[in-house]
Amino acid sequence: MTAPALDLDRPLALHPLTFHADGDEVTVGRADIGLFGVFPPDGAELLRKLTDGVPPNAAAAWYADEYGETVDIAEFLEILVEYEMLVGDGESAAAVGPVRWRRLGEALFSWWALAVYALVLLGGVVAMITVPGMAPHARNMFFTESLVVVQLALFFGQVPLILVHESFHALAGRRLGINSSLSIGRRFYFLVFETRMDGLVAVPRKQRYVPILAGLLADALVLGLCALLAAAVGVGHPVGRIALAFAFVTLLRVVWQFYFFLRTDLYYLVCTVLGCNDLHVVASQMLHQRLNSLLRRRGTPVDESSWHPRDREVARWYMWLLLVGYVFLTLSLLFAIVPAIAHVVQVIATRLQGDPTALGLLDATVFLVLTIGPVIAAAVLAARSRRA
């Protein structure tokens, strides 16, 4: 269906829409598919008329009387088609049903639950400070002499904990009636799990903070539980050593959140506080323009009219943070990660030059897959993204 084929003198069929006013803008869209657009207040009111069953031509006449200006209603309807707000031929209006797991989300983020989480974290921190041998340290990861066992345990043990992190995001959103989806993505050369909550833009800004910070809350809870478990069984006990290993790796995930330029949870928190819409994209485009200008080369033209004023303002300084971050990661890859992987490959090759056993071959294969596999997967995702 396209806008010119519509009968402008008859009411339109629209999918159920949500409206959220935020300052001088109104976010309107479909919560069922997470597709939203930002409209000026007069445009949102015109859209409300259409949702109330007013024919497009009559709505355009109302707009002219109300605001003293004419509107190109055909062009306006093309925008609605772009955001999939109109019901197409042979299509039924989207059914808005209850969001699954909403009650569980409400329970997990109630005041009494948050109080329990705070007590667990506080207890874990006290244990790490007062119990000898429990302070976070890199050596905690090596709970056994077998590097392969360490990697297997941390790799497969961290997967459910990462899913807990993402599930907390999803459930915090679902308690607000927001649907979510989990996918695998990448941040530069890192492979990551992602929880998409596109409907978050359609709720008041102050209600977005808990869903954004929910993953960090889950990490803090895991950190506290691991520390308390290690303190209970003893740091010398195998279970205690494993718990401390998971606690340290979880702490590294928390530190990773401060890599704002990788669009971590704290990046979205900063964007929400500053009132930005798509800061990363605008900063990236602005940075490319600045670098192309310095290098005197022609780049792909950018439609700056699509930049939100607040994004443009913040991107003027954020783009340099973006540049520093990517330079840091690139240097880390070239001078730390690649040499380390090369050294590991060399050590394994030396060991296999003799008369390797089946167990030795298995250890070498598993170690290489777990070390290099995520980097290769991130590279594949990057290549597919560029082709798309």
N, C-alpha and C positions, 0 to 999 in steps of 0.2 A: 504494500500500500504506500502511495506517495501523496503528499499534501494536495497537488493540483487535481487529483481525481476525486476529492471529497466534495460533497454537496454542502456549500457554505451556508445554506438556508435551513439546514436540518441539524438537530442536536447531534453531537459527536459521542461516540462510545469511548470512554477512557478507563484505563486501569485504575484501581484504588491508589491514590497519591497521598503522600505525607507532606505537610508544609511546616517549615521551621524558620521563624524570623530570627535573624542574628544581626543586630545593628541596622545598617542600611541595605541589607541583602536578605533574601528569603531562599532557603534551600528547599527544593521541591523534587520529588522523585518517587520511585517505586521501591518500597522496602523489601518486596518479595525477591527482587533480582539485584538489589543493591546498586541501582543506577540513579544518580541524582544530578541535578543541574542547579546553578545559582542564578536567580532571577532578581531584578530590581523589584521593589514593592509594587509598582504599578503593573509590571508584567505578571507578578504572582496573583494580583487581584483579577486581572484579565483571565488567567488560567482558572481561577476559582469560578468565574462566571461560566466557563466552558464545562467544568465538572458539575455545576449545578443544572446543566441541561440547556443553557442558553445557546442558540445557534451562533456559529462564528460571525456571520455578518451582523447579527443583532449585538453580539458582544463587542464588535469593533465600533458600532455606533454608540454603545454605552461608554466605551473608552474615550471616544471623541468628546462626548458631553461631559464626562467626569474630569478629564485631564486637559481638555482644550487642544489636543493633538490627535492627528490621525495615526493609525497603526496599519502596517501591511500585514493583514491577517493571514494571508497565504504563507508569507515568510515565517510568521510566528508558528504556524502549524508545522512547517518543516522542522523547526526546532523540537517540537513535541514528538515528531516522528523519529528524529535523531536519538532522543532519549527514551524511545519505545514506550511512550505514555499512551498512545492511541491504540485501541483494539483493532487489529488487522482483520482482513477478510478471512473468514473461516476460523477465527480465533475467538476464544471466550475470555471475558474479563478475568484477571487473576483473582483467585480465591485467597483471601487473607484469613488464615487460620491461626490457632494458638502456636506460639513458638515452643518447640520441644525443649525440655530440661530447664524451663524457666524457674520452676519452684526450687530446683536444686541450686541454681545460681543465686536465688534470693536467700537460701539457707547458708550457702558458703560465704556470702558477703554481708551477712547480717552483723549487727554490732557485737553480739556475743561471740560469733565466730572470729571476727577480727580481734577481739580481746584474747581469745585462745591463741591465735597466731602470734600475737605480740608476746605472750607469756612464753611460748615455745622458743621464739627467737631470742628473747632475753635470757632464758635458761641456757640456751646453746652458747651465747656470747660469754656468759659468766663461766661456763665450763671451760671454754677455750682459753680464758684468761687465767683461771685459778688452777686447773689440772695440768700438771707437768706433761709435756709432750703433745699437747693438743693444739698448740698455736698453729695457725695455717702455715704450711711450708711445702715447697715443691717435692721434698722427699716423701711426703705423705702419699703421693701417688704410687710409689713403688712398694706396695704392700707384700710383694713376693719377688724373688730373684729372677723369675721368668718374665722377660719383657713382653713376650707374646701373651701370656696369661694376663698381665697388666693391661695391655691394649684391648684384648677381647673383653675383659670384665668392664673396663671403662667405656668402651664403645657400645656394647650391648646393654650395659647398665644405665648409660646416660640417655639412651633412646626413650625409655619410658618416662624418665624425669623431664626430658625436653617436651614430651607430649603432655605431661602435667602442667608445665609452664604454659603451653599453648591452650590447653583446656581451660585454665583459669581465665585467660583472655576471653575465650568463647563464652564461658558461663557467666562472666561478669557482664558481657554484652547481652546475653540472652535474658538476664534478669530485667533488662530494659526493653525486652521485646525485639532485639536485634538478631537476625539470623547471621550465621558465620560459616566459614568454610576453611579447611586446612589444606595447605599445599606445600610443595617443596620448591624452594627458589634459591637464589644465590645473592650474595653481597660481595661484589668484586670477585675474589677467588675463594670465598667461603660458601659452603653448602649449608642452607638453613631451612628450618620449618617456618611456615608463615600462617598466621591466622588472619583472614580477611574479614573485616567488619565494616563494610562500606556504609551501612546504615548509621554508623556512629555520627556522621556529619549531620544527620537529621534530628539529633537530640540536643538539648541545651548544653553549652560548652562546659558548665560545671559538672554535668553528669558524665562527661567523657573520661575524667581522670581515673576513676576506678578501673574501667576496662583497659585503659592504657597501661596502668601500673600493676595490673593483676598478675602478669607473668613474673615480675620482680618479687611480688608478694609470695608467689609459689616457690621461687628460688630461695627466698629468705626462710620459708617454712621448711624446705628440704634441708637447708644448711643447719637450722636449729635442731631438727630431728636427728640428723646424722651426728652432730656433736653430742647430743644427749645420749644417743645409743652408745657411742664410743666411751663416754664417761661412765655409763652404767656397766658395760662388760669389761672395761679396761682397755687402755691404748695398746697393750701388748697382746691382747686376744685377736685372733684372725678376723673376727667380725668387727672388732674395734678398728683394726687397721684398714679394713675395706671401707668402713663408714667414714673414716678420716680422708681416705682417697676420694670418695664421692663428694665430701664436703669441700675439699680443695678445688676440685673441678667445677663444682657448682659456683664457688666463689669466683673462679675465672670467668664463668658465664656472666656473672653480675658485673665484673669489671668490663667485659666486652660491650656491655650496654652503653658505656661512655664513648664508644666510637660513633658519635652522632652521624658522621658522614656516611655511615653504612645503613642509615635509616633504621636504627634500633628503636626499642620502646621509648628510650629517653629522647630520641629525636622527635617522635610524635608528641611526647609530652611538651617539649619546647615549642613545637609548632602550634600546639593548642594554646599554650600560655601566651604566645606572641600574636595569636590570631591569624596565622598563615594557613593557606589552603594547599599549595603544592610547592613548597619551598625548594625541595631537592631538584625538581625539574627546572624551575626558574633559575636557580643558582647555577645548575649545570649549563643551561643555555647561555646565561650571561657570561660564565667563565669561558666557554668556547668562543663567544664573540670577542672577549677581551684578548684571548690568546691568539686568535686569528688576526686581530688588529695589530698586535705586537709583532707577529711573525710575517705581517704583510701578505697574507694568503686569503683566498676567498673560501668561505665556508657555506654551508647550507643555510639559506635565509630562514630567519625565525620570525614568527608572527608575535611581536611584542604586545600587540593589543590584547592577546589572550592572557597576559600576565596580570595577576591580581595586584592591586597597588601595594598591599601589605607585603606580599611576597617580593615584589620589586625592591621595596625599601630594605627589608632584612637581608635579601640576597646580596646586596652591595658589600656586606662584610662577611656573610656566611660563605660566599663562593671561595674566599681565600682559605677559610677553614677546610672547605672541601678539597682544595688543591693540596694543602699541607697533609691532610689525611691520606689522600691517594698516593702522594709521593712517599710518605712514610711506609705504607703497605707495600708499594712497589720495591723500595729499598730492602724491606724486610724479606720479601720474596727472593730477591736477587742475592742478598748477602747472608741470609740466615736460613731460610727454608730450603732453597734449592741446594746449597752446600750440605745441609744436614741430610737431606734425602740422598744426595750423591754419596755421602760418607756411608750411610746405612747400606746402600746398594753395593758399595765396594766391600764392606765388611761381610755381607752375605755372600757375595761372589767368592771372596777368599775362603770362606768356610765351605763352600760347595765345590771348591776345586779338588778337594781330596776325595774321600769315599763317603759321600753324604748318605745318611740313613733316611728312611721314609719319613721319620719324625722330623728330621732336620729340614727336609724339603717342605714339609707341611708348615713348619714354623716360619721358614723364609717366605713362603707364599702368603700366609696369613698376615705377616708383618708388613709386606709390601702392599697388599691390597688395602689394609686399614690405614696405611700411611699416605699412599698416593691416590687411592680411590676417590676420596672426597674432592681432591683438587681437580682430578680428571673429570668428575661429574659436574663440577662447577664450570669447567671450561666448555663442556658439551652444552650445558644450558645457555652459556653466553653465546656460543655459535648459533644455536637455534633462535635465540632472541634477535640476533643481528639479521639472520635470514628472514625472520618474520617481519 
